[in-house]
Amino acid sequence: MKTKIACGLMIITFLPLWGLDQFDIPHVAADTWKTTLTVYNLGSNSESITVSHWDQDGVLTGSGVNSVPAHGSIELLSSSFGYNGIARVESSEDAAIRVKLSYLFLKDQSESLCEFFVQKNQQATKWFLPNPYQDHFDWFGIAVANHRETAVNLTLTAYKNREEVSRKNLQLGSREKEVGISNSLWSGLGYGDIDFVVIQSDQPISVPISITGNDEQDRHLFFAATDIPLPGSVLLYKVAHIEHCGLYWT
């Protein structure tokens, strides 16, 4: 069962700060987009979740408590909880809650939809984002946010052909974000001038996202970064399916 709701933003009693799972949203898009948080409850009991939204200046615009039915879901829409800025969904740590983040461009009858799951409680000090270069795209950028109570210092480093080509240092205040495409983040770097980006911070931050699209705004590709583990870590990657009937994969 899926329930569509308008998420009220009156200040309501908050869940306690301890024993929470947190799903951090680094980018809520402008009103030319529909940003949707689909919250799934995989458990057999109804669960309460809190969604909070901060504006572009890091100011809390509201926080509301909503109920997610057992084996069901609800949709939280940016038209209700707020455009721009960042957001966070919180649930009790023993709840079987999952959060999917979706972006739908609304102008010119575009049907371009990007969606992916948000990992709970995921923070790191070093993140990796590749540039998914394709001829039918025109721009590549990133969105990175600070969900912490205090400011963080960031270094955004762009690489091409295994060499560093540009670096940007910046500070993000509490609940602030940096979002932009390549030539606004690194002066003079166009879409094809970057292979990948490394984002490093002096304190752990939540997952940044990659944003890629075309000038006509009818093709987009957004996805979450992966963290760069500490030296000596052992990682295992499993691929669930590989196509063999004429599809191209890498």
Secondary structure, DSSP 8 states (H G I E B T S, - for coil): -EEE-----S------SSSEEEEEES----TTEEEEEEEEE-SSS-EEEEEEEE-TTS-EEEEEEEEE-TT-EEEEEHHHH-SSSEEEEEEETTS-EEEEEEEEE-GGG---EEEEEE-TT-EEEEEEEE----TT--EEEEEEE--SSS-EEEEEEEEETTEEEEEEEEEE-TT-EEEEEHHHHSTT--GGG-SEEEEEEEEEEE--EEEEE-TTSS-EEEEE-EE---TT-------S----SS----
